[in-house]
């Protein structure tokens, strides 16, 4: 019975552990044990592995981990070394000890946030190495050391149980799969290799581990703290859309028939948080292999998707990891080394690291180095057996990163928290006062009933006492009403007092939050000045309640408010009569406040259809914008254009259409690459919170021209 009670107490305490979880980047360390049930077509005994995992956690939902495993005591019945040249090879099976090692990596996605129990999903892969001994063909008494390596993939579904803020216990069901061939000595003699289909074997395993989390900070429990955390991370209140025009250079491996190549293109995607995002990319090879150019070829392109995981909050130069996959599309017209036939298109995996350099909240430079893993010539990606069949190329990537999202507003968040606190305190005060009045009303009713009773009994002595008690209560209630009406008797908090207090708290909270999120200290103590102000406010409220309790109760119920309402919110209002362009701000020399996409017809020395984008950086407090422009031209000859322009906006408060003109310099796509001036004339109208616009561009004095329409996002 005692054991049952102890078990119930431990079980209940396990499920009452706090639900807080770590945010930011954490380092993970996990000892693990795994038991594998091998496929029936293998002659290996079911095996137990021990090992560990190390990696990074990017917030509470996503982790990247590498792992190493080694088998305990594994026995197998293997084919003899000359089994392929004998008719009775199935009878020539040799018992042997097998040593197995695995190393690889995986991605982990938690499916539920901030829970004691949370399911998760994993996907990964790596290399497994078999080491065993077989008798020599020439001398059966001599043993030969055989080493075999295979690539494997893995999918897993598990559950983690939170033991503390920095410790999880996990259980996982995993499926490890790999290809086999006639070179595998541990195949079952009855297994028949498939010629036209894959020879992939699946093996189930159970995994248990303890996951330790180092670094990071506890997740914030209130909206104000979360708002300041976002302010001092990437400055956005939620997910953001990301556009990344740029270039790529691929140094193909020596055995590849592809020539080292420059690519131009872009990627676009979503950042789910300040740490993790996904991208889809497309890059087209330039016309001449090995030479940088804005002229695009037609016979080679690469596209796919990747994941970005930042190793720190993007407050400065930020390193990040990059993992993904794609497709190298090679067309028949591609000219390869030695004028051989074009190699087939193929899949590739990629992984690497990069650096991000913020220029502002909305724009950053980025560059990365990636390894491209592709199957060797003549091998299908689904049929790869071992690492020697995978060739590695290097990809160098650089470009601009434009972030489009809603900026966090900590002032709004703080006002909401303050107003909520004031409202709750007001409601509590009203409840206390009304409860006090209700109690006194009940007491007066009881005195009146007793007075009627003693009067009927002609007990005039007791009646006089009751009347004196009622007069005392009436006096107290009159004094209460007088105190509530007279600000000199009751200490009240005026609107000005509240405004000053809120401004002081906002300034102090900003300073404390800055110290907290830049130094990552565990605790930030408030200043002595703020503590004294809050203590003084508490003493004022206490005196209010004491005076009201001593004063008594009013004869009629009413609603009393100790802290008066703020009737207006603080906001910036433009002076009357001034025309203000949407998105324009004051007080900064450069401010990226708009992004646009456009499409249109390009004509001149050649005709093409152009698709591109522009960024708008307001110059000081003027109506001038610096507008970088990037576009892709698609026609008989594909190419790119890039320019920098200064645009002046003609603002008219009563005008439906607002014109603008611009002048700049750039490099433009045409029959030949053009370098020169760019003149822009156009107009826009407000539409759905942004602007619809149409304009004409004259490039290098009519060598190339463009008629374009587009939409401008304002933020």
C-alpha positions in Angstrom: 0.0 0.0 0.0 2.8 2.4 0.9 4.5 1.7 -2.5 1.2 2.6 -4.3 1.0 5.9 -2.4 4.6 6.8 -3.2 4.0 6.0 -6.9 0.8 8.1 -7.0 2.6 11.0 -5.3 5.6 10.8 -7.8 3.2 10.5 -10.7 1.2 13.5 -9.6 4.3 15.6 -9.0 5.6 14.7 -12.4 2.5 16.2 -14.1 2.6 19.4 -11.9 6.0 20.4 -13.1 6.0 24.0 -14.6 5.3 24.3 -18.3 7.8 27.0 -19.0 10.1 26.2 -21.9 13.4 27.6 -23.2 13.6 30.2 -26.0 16.5 31.5 -28.1 19.3 29.2 -29.2 20.2 26.3 -26.9 22.9 23.7 -27.0 21.6 20.1 -26.6 23.4 17.0 -25.3 21.7 13.6 -25.2 23.0 10.2 -24.2 20.9 7.6 -25.9 20.2 3.9 -26.4 18.6 2.2 -29.3 17.4 -1.4 -30.1 17.1 -2.4 -33.8 15.0 -5.2 -35.2 16.6 -6.0 -38.5 14.7 -6.9 -41.7 14.1 -10.6 -42.2 16.2 -10.5 -45.4 19.3 -9.7 -43.3 21.2 -12.4 -41.3 22.2 -10.0 -38.5 20.9 -10.6 -35.0 18.8 -7.9 -33.5 21.1 -5.3 -32.1 21.4 -2.8 -29.3 23.3 0.5 -29.9 24.6 3.1 -27.4 25.7 6.6 -28.2 24.9 10.3 -28.0 23.5 13.3 -29.8 24.7 16.9 -29.8 23.1 19.8 -31.5 21.2 23.1 -31.3 17.7 24.0 -30.4 16.2 27.0 -32.1 13.4 28.0 -29.8 10.9 25.5 -28.3 9.8 23.9 -31.6 12.9 23.1 -33.8 16.2 21.3 -33.3 19.2 20.3 -35.5 21.2 17.4 -34.1 24.2 15.2 -35.0 24.6 11.7 -33.5 27.0 8.8 -33.1 26.1 5.2 -32.2 28.0 2.0 -31.7 26.7 -1.6 -31.3 27.1 -3.8 -28.3 27.7 -7.5 -29.0 26.2 -8.4 -32.5 26.4 -11.8 -34.1 25.7 -12.6 -37.8 25.8 -15.5 -40.2 27.6 -14.1 -43.3 28.1 -15.4 -46.8 31.6 -16.8 -47.4 34.1 -14.7 -49.4 33.8 -16.9 -52.5 30.0 -17.3 -52.4 29.5 -15.8 -55.9 31.7 -18.4 -57.7 30.2 -21.5 -56.1 26.9 -23.4 -56.7 26.4 -24.2 -53.1 27.1 -20.8 -51.7 23.9 -20.8 -49.6 25.4 -23.6 -47.6 28.7 -21.8 -47.1 27.6 -19.3 -44.4 30.1 -18.2 -41.8 29.3 -17.1 -38.3 31.0 -13.9 -37.3 31.0 -11.0 -34.9 29.9 -7.7 -36.4 30.9 -4.3 -35.1 28.5 -1.6 -36.3 28.9 2.2 -36.1 26.5 4.9 -37.2 27.0 8.7 -37.6 24.7 11.2 -39.1 22.3 14.1 -38.4 18.6 14.7 -38.1 16.0 17.5 -37.8 13.5 17.4 -35.0 10.2 19.2 -35.0 8.1 19.4 -31.8 4.4 19.2 -32.7 3.1 20.9 -29.5 4.6 23.9 -27.7 5.1 24.3 -23.9 3.6 21.1 -22.7 4.7 18.4 -20.2 4.0 15.8 -22.9 4.8 16.7 -26.5 5.0 14.5 -29.6 7.7 15.2 -32.1 8.8 14.1 -35.6 12.4 13.5 -36.9 13.9 13.1 -40.3 17.6 12.4 -40.9 20.3 10.1 -42.3 23.9 9.3 -42.3 26.5 6.6 -42.8 26.6 3.1 -41.1 29.8 1.1 -41.1 29.9 -2.7 -40.7 33.2 -4.3 -39.7 33.5 -8.1 -39.6 35.9 -11.0 -40.4 35.7 -13.7 -43.1 38.0 -16.6 -43.9 40.4 -16.0 -46.7 39.6 -17.8 -50.0 43.2 -19.0 -50.3 43.7 -19.9 -46.6 40.5 -20.7 -44.7 42.3 -20.4 -41.4 43.3 -16.8 -42.1 40.7 -14.2 -41.3 40.3 -11.1 -43.5 39.0 -7.8 -42.0 36.1 -6.6 -44.1 34.8 -3.0 -43.8 31.6 -1.9 -45.5 29.9 1.5 -45.5 26.3 2.3 -46.4 24.2 5.4 -46.6 20.9 5.2 -44.7 17.9 7.4 -44.1 15.7 7.6 -41.0 12.2 8.7 -40.0 11.0 8.8 -36.5 8.0 9.7 -34.4 8.4 10.1 -30.6 7.2 11.7 -27.4 9.1 13.8 -24.9 8.3 14.1 -21.2 9.5 17.3 -19.5 11.3 16.5 -16.3 12.5 20.1 -15.8 13.1 23.3 -17.7 16.4 21.9 -19.0 15.8 18.1 -19.0 13.6 15.9 -21.2 13.1 12.2 -21.3 12.2 10.9 -24.8 10.9 7.7 -26.4 10.9 7.3 -30.1 9.9 4.7 -32.8 12.3 5.0 -35.7 12.5 3.4 -39.2 16.0 3.1 -40.6 16.2 2.2 -44.3 19.1 1.6 -46.8 19.8 -0.1 -50.2 21.5 -3.4 -50.6 23.3 -5.1 -53.5 24.9 -8.4 -54.4 28.1 -7.1 -52.6 26.4 -7.3 -49.2 27.7 -10.4 -47.3 24.9 -10.2 -44.7 22.0 -10.7 -47.1 19.7 -13.7 -46.5 20.5 -16.5 -49.0 16.8 -16.5 -50.1 16.7 -12.8 -50.9 16.4 -12.2 -54.7 17.7 -8.8 -55.9 15.3 -6.8 -58.0 16.6 -5.6 -61.3 14.1 -2.9 -62.2 13.0 -1.9 -58.7 14.7 -0.5 -55.6 16.4 -2.9 -53.2 15.6 -0.9 -50.1 15.2 -2.6 -46.7 13.4 -1.1 -43.8 14.4 -1.8 -40.2 12.5 -0.7 -37.1 14.1 0.5 -33.9 13.1 1.9 -30.5 15.1 4.8 -29.0 15.3 6.3 -25.5 17.3 9.3 -24.5 17.8 12.0 -21.9 18.0 15.5 -23.5 19.9 18.2 -21.6 19.4 21.8 -22.8 22.2 24.3 -22.1 22.0 28.1 -22.6 18.9 30.0 -23.7 16.4 31.7 -21.5 13.0 30.8 -20.1 10.1 31.7 -22.3 8.2 34.8 -21.3 4.8 34.4 -19.8 3.2 37.8 -20.5 2.6 39.7 -23.7 4.7 42.8 -22.6 7.8 40.6 -22.0 7.3 38.9 -25.4 6.9 42.2 -27.1 10.2 43.5 -25.7 11.9 40.1 -26.6 10.8 40.6 -30.2 11.9 44.2 -30.2 15.5 43.2 -29.2 15.6 40.2 -31.6 14.6 41.0 -35.2 12.1 43.8 -34.3 9.0 42.1 -35.9 5.8 41.1 -34.1 5.4 37.7 -35.9 6.2 35.9 -39.1 7.7 37.9 -41.9 8.0 37.4 -45.7 11.6 37.4 -47.0 12.8 38.1 -50.6 16.5 37.4 -51.4 17.8 38.4 -54.9 21.4 37.4 -55.4 23.9 35.2 -57.2 25.6 31.8 -56.8 28.8 30.3 -58.0 29.1 26.5 -58.1 32.6 24.8 -58.2 31.6 21.3 -59.6 33.6 18.3 -58.5 36.4 17.1 -60.8 34.5 14.1 -62.2 31.4 16.2 -63.2 30.8 16.9 -66.8 29.3 20.3 -65.8 31.6 23.4 -66.0 32.1 25.7 -63.0 29.2 28.1 -63.4 27.8 31.5 -62.2 24.0 31.6 -61.5 21.7 34.6 -61.0 18.2 34.4 -59.4 16.5 34.8 -56.1 14.9 33.0 -53.2 11.7 33.8 -51.3 10.1 32.4 -48.1 8.9 32.9 -44.6 10.7 33.4 -41.3 8.5 31.7 -38.7 10.5 33.4 -35.9 13.7 35.4 -35.6 15.7 32.2 -35.7 14.0 29.8 -38.2 12.8 30.2 -41.7 12.2 28.3 -45.0 13.1 29.4 -48.6 12.3 28.3 -52.1 15.0 29.3 -54.6 15.5 29.5 -58.4 18.8 30.3 -60.1 19.5 30.4 -63.8 23.0 29.9 -65.2 24.7 32.9 -66.9 25.3 32.7 -70.7 29.1 32.0 -70.5 30.3 29.3 -68.1 32.9 30.4 -65.6 32.4 34.2 -66.3 30.2 36.6 -64.3 27.5 38.2 -66.5 24.0 39.6 -66.4 23.1 37.6 -69.6 21.3 34.4 -68.7 21.6 31.1 -70.5 18.8 28.7 -71.2 20.3 25.3 -70.7 21.2 25.0 -67.0 19.2 26.0 -63.9 18.9 24.9 -60.3 15.9 25.2 -58.0 14.7 23.7 -54.7 14.1 24.6 -51.1 16.1 25.1 -47.9 15.8 25.8 -44.2 17.7 28.6 -42.4 18.5 28.3 -38.7 20.2 31.3 -37.1 22.7 30.6 -34.3 21.9 33.9 -32.5 19.3 36.7 -32.5 19.8 38.9 -35.5 21.0 42.0 -33.6 24.4 42.2 -35.5 26.5 39.9 -37.6 24.7 36.6 -37.3 25.9 33.1 -38.3 23.3 30.7 -39.5 23.1 27.1 -40.7 21.5 26.1 -44.0 20.0 22.7 -45.0 18.1 21.8 -48.1 17.7 19.9 -51.3 17.1 20.8 -55.0 17.2 19.8 -58.6 19.9 20.5 -61.2 18.0 20.9 -64.5 20.3 20.2 -67.5 18.8 20.6 -70.9 20.0 18.9 -74.1 21.6 22.1 -75.5 24.1 22.3 -72.7 27.8 22.1 -73.9 29.8 19.9 -71.5 33.6 19.3 -71.1 35.1 17.5 -74.1 31.9 18.2 -76.2 30.3 15.0 -74.7 26.5 14.5 -74.5 24.9 16.6 -71.7 24.7 14.7 -68.4 21.2 13.9 -67.1 19.5 16.2 -64.6 19.7 15.1 -61.0 18.7 15.7 -57.4 21.1 17.1 -54.9 21.2 17.7 -51.1 22.9 20.7 -49.6 24.2 21.9 -46.3 26.4 24.8 -45.1 26.8 27.9 -43.1 26.6 31.6 -43.7 26.7 35.1 -42.2 24.0 37.8 -42.2 24.9 41.5 -41.8 21.8 43.7 -41.0 21.7 47.1 -42.7 18.4 47.9 -41.1 15.4 46.1 -39.7 14.1 45.5 -43.3 17.3 44.8 -45.2 20.5 42.7 -44.7 23.5 41.4 -46.7 24.0 37.6 -46.6 26.5 35.1 -47.8 27.0 31.4 -47.4 29.2 28.4 -48.4 27.4 25.2 -49.0 28.3 21.6 -50.0 26.2 20.1 -52.8 25.9 16.3 -52.6 24.9 14.6 -55.8 25.1 11.0 -57.1 28.0 10.1 -59.4 27.4 9.9 -63.1 25.2 7.0 -64.1 23.7 6.5 -60.6 20.1 7.3 -59.7 19.7 9.2 -56.4 17.3 6.6 -55.1 19.8 3.8 -55.8 22.8 5.2 -54.0 24.4 2.5 -51.8 27.6 4.0 -50.2 29.4 7.3 -49.7 31.8 6.7 -52.6 28.8 7.1 -55.0 28.2 10.6 -53.7 30.2 13.5 -55.2 30.6 16.9 -53.4 30.6 20.3 -55.1 30.9 23.7 -53.5 28.3 26.4 -53.8 29.1 30.1 -52.9 26.0 32.3 -52.4 25.6 36.0 -51.8 22.8 38.6 -52.0 20.4 41.0 -50.4 17.7 40.0 -47.9 14.5 42.1 -47.7 12.3 41.5 -44.7 8.6 42.4 -45.0 6.5 42.2 -41.9 4.8 44.1 -39.1 7.2 45.9 -36.7 6.6 45.3 -33.0 5.2 48.3 -31.0 6.2 48.0 -27.4 4.4 51.3 -26.4 1.1 49.8 -27.5 1.8 46.6 -25.7 2.7 48.5 -22.5 -0.3 50.7 -22.7 -2.5 47.6 -23.0 -0.9 46.0 -20.0 -1.1 49.2 -17.9 -4.7 49.9 -18.8 -5.6 46.3 -18.0 -3.9 46.6 -14.6 -5.6 49.9 -13.9 -9.0 48.4 -14.9 -8.5 45.4 -12.7 -7.5 47.6 -9.7 -10.5 49.8 -10.4 -12.9 46.9 -10.5 -11.4 45.5 -7.3 -11.8 48.9 -5.5 -15.4 49.1 -6.7 -16.2 45.6 -5.4 -14.6 46.3 -2.0 -16.5 49.6 -1.6 -19.9 48.2 -2.8 -19.4 45.2 -0.5 -18.7 47.5 2.4 -21.9 49.5 1.6 -24.0 46.4 1.3 -22.8 45.3 4.8 -23.7 48.6 6.4 -27.1 48.6 4.7 -27.8 45.2 6.1 -26.7 46.5 9.6 -29.0 49.6 9.3 -31.9 47.4 8.2 -31.3 45.2 11.3 -31.2 48.3 13.6 -34.5 49.6 12.1 -36.2 46.3 12.6 -34.9 46.1 16.2 -36.1 49.7 16.8 -39.6 48.8 15.7 -39.6 45.8 18.0 -38.5 47.7 21.2 -40.8 50.6 20.4 -43.8 48.2 20.3 -42.5 46.7 23.6 -42.2 50.2 25.0 -38.5 49.7 25.9 -37.6 53.3 25.4 -34.2 53.0 27.0 -33.1 50.4 24.4 -34.8 52.4 21.7 -32.7 55.5 22.6 -29.5 53.4 22.4 -30.5 52.0 19.0 -31.2 55.6 17.7 -27.8 56.7 18.9 -26.1 53.8 17.1 -28.0 54.6 13.9 -27.1 58.3 14.2 -23.4 57.2 14.5 -23.7 55.1 11.4 -25.5 57.9 9.5 -22.7 60.3 10.5 -20.1 57.9 9.3 -21.8 57.4 6.0 -22.2 61.2 5.5 -18.5 61.5 6.3 -17.7 58.9 3.7 -19.7 60.7 1.0 -18.0 64.0 2.0 -14.6 62.3 1.8 -15.2 60.8 -1.6 -16.4 64.1 -2.9 -13.6 66.2 -1.3 -10.2 65.5 -2.8 -8.5 67.2 0.2 -9.7 64.4 2.6 -9.3 61.4 0.3 -5.9 60.9 -1.5 -6.9 60.4 -5.1 -4.8 59.6 -8.2 -5.4 62.2 -10.9 -5.0 61.6 -14.6 -1.7 63.6 -14.6 -0.4 61.4 -11.8 -1.3 58.3 -13.8 0.4 59.7 -17.0 3.6 60.6 -15.1 3.7 57.1 -13.5 3.1 55.3 -16.8 5.8 57.4 -18.5 8.3 56.6 -15.7 7.5 52.9 -15.8 7.8 52.8 -19.6 11.3 54.5 -19.5 12.4 52.2 -16.7 11.1 49.1 -18.4 12.8 49.9 -21.7 16.1 50.4 -19.8 15.7 47.2 -17.9 14.6 45.2 -21.0 17.6 46.5 -22.9 19.9 45.4 -20.2 18.2 42.0 -19.9 18.2 41.1 -23.6 21.6 42.4 -24.4 23.4 40.9 -21.4 21.1 37.8 -21.1 21.2 38.2 -17.3 18.9 35.9 -15.4 17.4 38.7 -13.2 17.1 42.5 -13.8 16.5 44.5 -10.6 14.3 47.6 -10.9 15.9 51.0 -10.0 15.5 52.4 -6.5 13.7 55.5 -7.9 11.0 53.3 -9.6 10.7 51.1 -6.4 10.1 54.2 -4.3 7.5 55.6 -6.7 5.6 52.3 -6.7 5.8 52.0 -2.9 4.4 55.5 -2.6 1.5 54.6 -5.0 0.8 51.5 -2.8 0.8 53.6 0.4 -1.7 56.0 -1.2 -4.1 53.2 -2.2 -3.8 51.7 1.3 -4.7 55.1 2.9 -7.8 55.2 0.6 -9.0 51.8 1.8 -8.3 52.6 5.5 -10.2 55.9 5.3 -13.1 54.4 3.5 -13.3 51.5 6.1 -13.2 54.0 9.0 -15.8 56.3 7.4 -18.5 53.7 7.1 -21.2 53.1 4.5 -23.4 55.3 2.3 -27.2 54.9 2.4 -27.4 54.4 -1.4 -25.1 52.2 -3.5 -22.9 53.9 -6.1 -19.8 53.2 -8.1 -16.6 54.7 -6.8 -13.4 54.9 -9.0 -10.1 55.5 -7.2 -8.1 55.9 -10.4 -9.7 58.0 -13.1 -9.9 56.9 -16.8 -7.6 58.2 -19.5 -9.9 59.5 -22.1 -7.3 59.8 -24.9 -4.4 57.8 -26.1 -1.0 59.4 -26.9 -0.3 59.3 -30.7 1.5 61.4 -33.3 -0.9 63.5 -35.4 0.2 65.3 -38.6 -0.5 69.0 -38.7 -3.7 70.0 -40.6 -3.1 70.9 -44.2 0.1 68.9 -44.6 0.0 66.1 -47.1 1.7 63.0 -45.8 2.6 60.1 -48.0 1.7 56.6 -46.7 4.6 55.0 -44.9 6.7 58.2 -44.6 8.3 59.0 -41.3 10.3 61.8 -39.8 13.6 61.9 -37.8 15.8 59.4 -39.7 18.0 60.0 -42.7 17.4 56.6 -44.3 14.2 54.6 -43.6 13.1 51.5 -45.6 9.4 51.9 -45.4 8.0 50.4 -48.7 8.7 47.5 -51.1 7.1 46.9 -54.5 6.8 44.2 -57.2 6.2 45.1 -60.8 6.0 43.6 -64.3 5.9 45.0 -67.7 7.1 45.2 -71.3 10.7 46.0 -72.1 11.4 47.3 -75.6 14.2 48.9 -77.5 17.1 47.1 -79.2 15.3 43.9 -78.1 11.9 43.0 -76.7 11.4 41.2 -73.4 8.9 40.8 -70.5 10.3 42.1 -67.3 9.5 41.0 -63.7 11.2 42.7 -60.7 11.1 44.6 -57.4 12.0 47.9 -55.8 12.8 49.1 -52.4 12.1 52.6 -51.1 14.4 54.3 -48.6 13.1 57.7 -47.5 15.9 60.3 -47.5 15.7 62.4 -44.3 12.4 64.4 -43.8 12.1 65.1 -47.5 9.9 63.7 -50.2 12.9 62.1 -51.9 13.4 58.3 -51.9 16.4 56.2 -52.8 15.0 53.4 -54.9 17.2 50.3 -55.8 15.6 48.3 -58.6 16.2 44.7 -59.7 14.5 42.9 -62.5 14.7 39.8 -64.7 14.1 40.1 -68.5 12.7 37.1 -70.3 12.7 37.0 -74.1 14.8 35.7 -77.0 17.7 36.4 -74.6 17.3 36.3 -70.9 19.0 38.7 -68.6 19.0 40.9 -65.5 18.9 44.6 -64.7 20.0 46.5 -61.6 19.9 50.2 -60.9 19.9 52.8 -58.1 17.6 55.8 -58.5 16.5 58.9 -56.6 12.7 59.6 -56.9 10.8 62.7 -56.0 7.2 62.4 -54.9 4.7 65.2 -55.7 2.4 65.2 -52.7 -1.1 66.8 -53.0 -3.5 66.3 -50.2 -6.7 66.4 -52.4 -5.3 64.5 -55.4 -6.5 61.0 -56.2 -3.4 60.4 -58.4 0.1 61.3 -57.1 2.9 61.6 -59.7 6.6 61.0 -59.2 9.8 61.4 -61.2 13.2 59.8 -60.8 16.8 59.7 -62.1 19.4 57.1 -61.6 22.3 54.9 -62.9 22.3 51.2 -63.7 23.1 48.1 -65.7 20.3 47.1 -68.0 19.3 44.0 -70.0 19.2 44.3 -73.8 20.6 42.9 -77.0 23.9 43.9 -75.4 24.4 44.8 -71.8 23.8 48.6 -71.4 25.4 50.9 -68.7 24.0 54.3 -68.2 21.2 56.5 -67.0 17.6 55.6 -66.0 14.7 58.1 -66.1 11.4 57.2 -64.4 8.1 59.0 -64.8 5.0 57.6 -63.1 2.1 57.9 -60.7 0.3 55.9 -58.0 -3.0 55.7 -56.2 -3.8 54.3 -52.8 -5.3 50.8 -52.8 -5.8 48.2 -50.0 -3.4 49.8 -47.6 -0.7 50.2 -50.3 -0.3 51.8 -53.7 -1.0 50.7 -57.2 1.4 52.4 -59.6 2.3 52.6 -63.3 5.4 54.2 -64.8 7.7 54.5 -67.8 11.5 54.0 -67.7 13.9 55.3 -70.3 17.2 53.5 -70.0 20.5 54.7 -71.6 18.6 57.3 -73.6 16.1 55.0 -75.2 18.4 52.1 -75.8 16.0 50.2 -73.6 12.5 51.2 -72.3 10.0 49.8 -70.0 6.2 50.2 -69.4 5.4 48.7 -66.0 2.6 48.3 -63.5 3.0 47.1 -59.9 1.9 47.2 -56.3 3.8 48.9 -53.5 3.6 47.5 -49.9 3.7 50.1 -47.2 4.9 49.4 -43.6 
